[in-house]
Amino acid sequence: MATRKDVAELAKVSQTSVSYYLNNSGYVSKDAAKRIQKAIKELNYRPNQVAKSLKTGDNRQFVFFCNEIRNPFYSQLVYDASKAAFANGYMILFSTIIDDQDYVERLCGFQVGGAFASNKKVKTEVINNFAKQAPIVVLMDVKGGELDENVIKIKIDYRKAMSLICSHLKETGCNKVSYLSASTDEEEARMDSKTEAFLEFAYGNPSVLYGFEDSSRSYSNLLETLKRGEKPDALVCANDAVALGAIKAVRDFGYRIPEDVSVFGFDNTVNSEFNYGGISSVDIKVNILGETVINLLLRKIKGESVKDFYVEPTLILRGTTR
């Protein structure tokens, strides 16, 4: 395996010049830079990131905390974030262990450059302890405790989203509306800003159904609800994955969409756009959030003043609503 010394000898420069070139931390003439670049290519040299991290305190890695990767929103988010991170010389580790403080402390021991979390089940204490050691961005509303001032927040206006949805459903004659929550029970739902916003703006006699964590459970749970004769005029789903399962259940039971039941998704992922006929959904800018997360982390690492990022949702109306 080639070393920095080998590169310096082949390029006929000092090891210090190679270090300056690799780290962009000092002057290197254009001629020397060309020779160094050529030597790196010929020798197939790769910098030792472990050694570099010991010196700089940053191993060029970010961590993504999330245990709901089956949701297309999160997979799209981490895909875009990974591309943005790689373009800036960083890699992303994925972690489904999100509430173990010992695990987080071990992660920080590996000199992780930063992290982002987009799951409301991450404990406030875990986020705050991480923030004391490295930058962290959260894409969620955290309740049950104040976040550390060093935590960067991406805030989504769920109240506006639910206000727009409920207004549209009311205007189109949907009188009985149910919200399909990804929370497992009512207690967990109290920590969910989407549920809270739905109950604030829903009209008539709305209901909240729990346990709709993914497409499969959404399908089976909604089928059981329909079999009991509990037919809503409209379903507001926690995310697009839940909406997919709900649409299949409604159609398999013999109802028409949207004539008998309107269905709203949430997040406006590729699933909602390219599903047959399209799924009406709430656009929260998933196409830019991945890159935004990485840019916020990089700016924080550079010591810049970073403010919270606000997302204003909009409705995307497609074939599943009247």
N, C-alpha and C positions, 0 to 999 in steps of 0.2 A: 504494500500500500504506500503510495507516494506521500511524502511529508512536505511541510512548508520549506524545509531546507532544500529538498530536491527541486522544488519550483524555483527557488532563488538561484540555485546553481545553474539550472538550464536557461533561465532568463538573464543570467549574468547581472543580478542585482542583489542587494542585501535582503536578509529575512525581514528586516524592519520595513523595507519598501513593499514586500509582499503583504505584510500585515496591514500597512496603510491602504494598499489597494483593496484588500478583501473587506476591510472594515470601513472604508471611505473616511478614514480618520486623520489623514495627513497628506502632504503633497507628494505626488508621483508624476513624473513627466509623461507626456503623451507617448513618447518612444518606449519608455520603460513599461508603461501600462500595456502597450501592445505586446511586448515580449512576455510579460507576466501572464497575460490572457492566453497567449499561444502556448506557453509552458503548461498552464493549468489544463488546457484541452488535450495536449499531447500526453500528459501524465495521468489524465483522468483523476485529477486531485479533488478531494472533497474535504472541506474544513472539518475539524474535530469539534462538533457542537458541544460535547460534554466538557471539553477543556475550556471552550469559549464561555460556556455558562458559568463555570467556576470563577472566571475572571470578571465577567460583567454582571453576574447575578440574574441572568435571564437566559433560559435555554430555548428561547424562540418558540415557545409552545403556549397555546391557549387551551382552556378546558371548557367544554360545553356540558352543563348540568341539565339533564332532562330524562324523565323515564316514560315519555309518551312519544317515542320516535315513530310509532306507527301512524301517528297523525301526520298527514302530508304537509301541514304547515311547518312542523318542526324539521322534517326531512328536507324541505325546500329551503328553510332558513339556514340549516347547517351546510347545505350544499353551496349556497351563495357565499356564506361566511368563509368556508374552506377555500374557495377560489380567491377571495379578497385577501385572506391571511397569507396564502401561498405567494401571491403577487408581492407581498411585503416581507417575505422571508420567514414566515411563521407557519407552524403546523397546528392542527386542532386535534385534541384528544376528546373522546366522547365518554361521558361518565353517567351511568344510571344510578350510582350510589349518591343520593342527594341529601341525606339527612343524618349522616354519620360524621360527627365532628372530628373524630380521630382520623378518618379517611381524608377529610379536607386538610387537616394539619400535615398529614404525610404528603399530600399533593404539593403544598406550599414548600415542603422540605426539598422538593425536586426543583425549586426555583421556577415555578410556572410564571409566565409573564403576565397572565391575566385570565379572566373567565367570563362567561356569560351564562345566564340561567333564564329559562322561559317556562318555568313550571311553578304553579302556586304552592306545590307541596314542599318546595325547598324552605326550610325553616329560616326565619329571620335571623336567628342567632348564628346559623351557619354562614349566611351571606355576610353578616357584619364581621365575623371573625376572619373571613377570607379577605374582606376589604381592608383590614389592618395590615395585610401583607402584600397584596397585589390588587390592581384595578379589577373591578367586576361590574358588568352591565346586567341589569335585569329587565326582562320584557314581561312584566306582570304587575298586578296590584297586590302588594303584600300587606296582609292584615295581621293583627295580633302582636304588633311590635313596630317600633320606629326603625327605619333603615339608617345605617351609618351615613354621615354626610359625604363620605368618599364613594358611596355607591352611585353609579350612573344609572338613571332610570329612563326607560322608553315607555312613555305613557300613552295608552290608547283610550280614547273617549268612548267607553262602552255605553254611557248614558245616552249620548247622541245616537249611537248605532241602534240601540233598542227603541229610542223615540222614533227614528225613521222607519224601522221595521213595523212597529205597532201602528203608526199612522197609515202606512201603506196598506196593511192588512184590513184596517178598519174601513178605509176608503173603498176597498174591493169587496166588502161584504162578508168578511170572515168574522163571525161573532164569537166562536169558541176557539180559543188559542191555547196551545200547550207548549211549554218549553222543555226540550229534551236535554237535561243536564248531564255533563260528563262526571259530575260528582257522584260518589257512591251512596251518599245519604244526605238528609237535610242538614245535619250538623256541618258536614264538609261544604255543602252548598253555600252556607252563610259566609264562607271565606271567598266566594266566587263573585267577582264584580259583575259578571254577565248576568247571573241569576238575580242579583240585587237590582240591577238596572231593568231587567225584564219585568219584575214585580212592580217596579215604580211606574212603568209606562203602559203595562198591559191593561186592558179594559174588560168590562163584563165580569165574567167569572173564570179567570185564567187558572191554569194548573201547571205545576212543575213536576216532571217525572225524572227519577234519578236512576243512575246505573247505566248510562249510555256512553261508556268509555271509548268505544270504537265502532266500526261498521258492523261487525258481527253481533255484538251485544245490542246495538241499536236495532238491528233487524229482529232478533229473537224477542227482545223486551217489548218492542212496539207491537209485534204480532200478538203477544199475550194481552196487551192492552186492548187491541181491536177486537179480540175474541170475547172480551168482557162487555162488548157493546159500547165502549168509550171512544166514540169517534169525534175528533176535533175537526174544525174547519181549516185550521192551519197549524203547522208545526214549525217552531223556531228551534233550530239545532245549535248545539254548542260549537260545532265546527263542521267542516265539509265532510269529514269522514263519517260523522254521525248522520249527516244528511243522506249520504249514499245508502246506508243501511235502512234508514227510515223510508226512503223512496221505494226500495225493493219490497219492504214489508207492506206498504200501502198498496202497491200494484199487485203483489201476490194475493192480497186479501180481496182484490176485486174492485178497489176504488180507483177513480181516475185522478190524475194530477195534471193540471191544477183545478179541474172542474169540481171535484169533490173535496180534495184536500190540497191546500197550498203548502209548499215546503221552502223554508229559508235555511241556507247554510251560513257559515261564518268563516272568514279568512280569505275567501276568493282565491283558493289554490288552483293548480292546473286541473284537479279533479272536477271542480265546479265548472270550469270553462269548457272542457272537452267532453264532459258527460253528454250523452245523447240528449239534445234539446237544451242542454245547459241548466245549471242549478243557480237559482237566485241566491246571492251571497252578499256578505259585507266585506268590502275591500279595505284591508288595513295595511296595504303597501308591503306585502310579503316579498315582492320583487326587489325592494330596496333595503329591507331590514337587515339582511345578512351582511351586506357591505357596510351599512350604517354602524352595526355593532362593532365591526373590526376597526373602522375609522375612529370611533369614540375611544376604543381601548388604546389605539396607537397614539392618539393625541394626549390621552391621560399619561401614558408611559413617558412621553416627551416632556411632561410637566406643564402642559397647557391647561388653561381653565376650561373645563368641559361642563356644559349645561345639559339638563335633561332634554330628551328628544320627544316631541309631541307628534302623535299620529291622529289625524282627523279622518274618521271613517266615512265611506260613501257606499250607497247601495248600488249593486249591480243586478238589474232585473233580467231574468232569463225565463226559460220555459216552465219552471216549477211553481210560478206564482201567477195569479190572475192578472 
